[in-house]
């Protein structure tokens, strides 16, 4: 986390530029078969914008981690708290299981993005 934030301090789009280059290469090159990607760690608005730029969906998984934290959350944990561009949001509860979350993801993968 610290290293990523230090790179962002120097170049806020460091991750975005690398991923954009990869996506342009894969989506725009006629000899490359169409692929699907899962980007499992989007923490900042510019990263979310990149996903949307390429027609991607953004799903948020909420979990109450306040009991797990020993310190105040860093900006990379809260930068998207007020973001309103999520295509779907799943909120884990104390009774939620991994199977529940997998079922939710599978439903979305079938095309139900609500």
C-alpha positions in Angstrom: 0.0 0.0 0.0 2.7 2.5 1.0 4.7 1.9 -2.2 1.7 2.4 -4.4 0.8 5.6 -2.6 4.4 6.8 -3.1 4.3 6.1 -6.8 0.9 7.9 -7.0 2.5 11.0 -5.3 5.0 11.2 -8.1 2.6 10.1 -11.0 -1.1 9.8 -10.1 -1.8 7.9 -13.3 1.1 5.4 -13.0 -1.3 2.3 -12.8 -3.8 3.8 -15.2 -1.2 4.4 -17.9 0.0 0.8 -17.8 -3.4 -0.7 -17.8 -4.7 1.7 -20.6 -1.7 0.6 -22.8 -2.5 -3.1 -22.2 -6.2 -2.6 -22.9 -5.5 -0.6 -26.1 -3.1 -3.2 -27.3 -5.6 -6.0 -26.6 -8.8 -4.3 -27.7 -7.5 -2.4 -30.7 -5.2 -5.0 -32.3 -7.1 -7.1 -34.9 -5.0 -10.2 -34.4 -5.7 -10.4 -30.6 -8.8 -12.3 -29.7 -11.4 -10.4 -27.6 -10.8 -10.9 -23.9 -12.5 -10.2 -20.7 -10.6 -8.7 -17.8 -11.2 -8.6 -14.1 -9.5 -5.7 -12.3 -10.0 -6.7 -8.7 -8.5 -3.6 -7.0 -9.9 -0.2 -8.0 -9.2 2.3 -5.3 -9.2 5.8 -6.9 -11.5 7.8 -9.2 -9.0 7.8 -12.1 -8.8 4.1 -11.9 -12.6 3.8 -11.9 -12.8 6.2 -14.9 -10.4 3.9 -16.8 -12.7 0.9 -16.3 -15.7 2.9 -17.5 -13.6 4.3 -20.5 -13.3 0.7 -21.8 -17.0 -0.1 -21.2 -16.3 -2.1 -18.0 -18.6 -2.6 -15.0 -17.7 -1.5 -11.5 -18.9 -3.7 -8.6 -18.2 -2.7 -5.1 -18.1 -5.1 -2.2 -18.7 -3.4 1.1 -17.6 -4.9 4.4 -17.5 -3.3 7.9 -13.8 -3.5 8.6 -13.8 -0.9 11.4 -13.3 -3.6 14.0 -10.3 -4.9 12.0 -8.5 -1.6 11.7 -5.8 -0.7 14.2 -5.4 2.8 12.7 -7.3 5.3 10.7 -8.0 4.2 7.1 -5.7 5.5 4.4 -6.8 7.5 1.4 -6.6 4.4 -0.8 -9.3 2.7 1.4 -11.7 5.7 1.3 -11.1 7.5 -2.1 -14.2 5.9 -3.7 -16.5 6.1 -0.7 -18.6 8.9 -2.3 -18.3 7.5 -5.8 -21.7 7.1 -7.5 -20.7 5.2 -10.6 -21.0 1.7 -9.3 -22.9 -0.7 -11.5 -23.7 -2.9 -8.5 -22.9 -3.0 -4.8 -22.8 -6.0 -2.5 -22.7 -5.4 1.3 -21.3 -8.2 3.4 -23.0 -8.7 6.7 -21.7 -10.7 9.7 -23.9 -13.6 8.4 -22.7 -13.4 4.8 -20.7 -16.3 3.5 -18.2 -16.6 0.6 -20.9 -18.7 -1.1 -23.3 -15.8 -0.8 -20.9 -13.5 -2.4 -20.0 -16.0 -5.2 -23.7 -16.4 -6.0 -24.0 -12.6 -6.2 -21.1 -12.4 -8.6 -22.4 -15.3 -10.7 -25.7 -13.5 -11.1 -24.0 -10.4 -12.3 -21.8 -12.4 -14.7 -25.1 -13.8 -16.3 -26.0 -10.2 -17.1 -28.1 -9.1 -14.1 -26.2 -6.0 -13.0 -28.5 -4.8 -10.2 
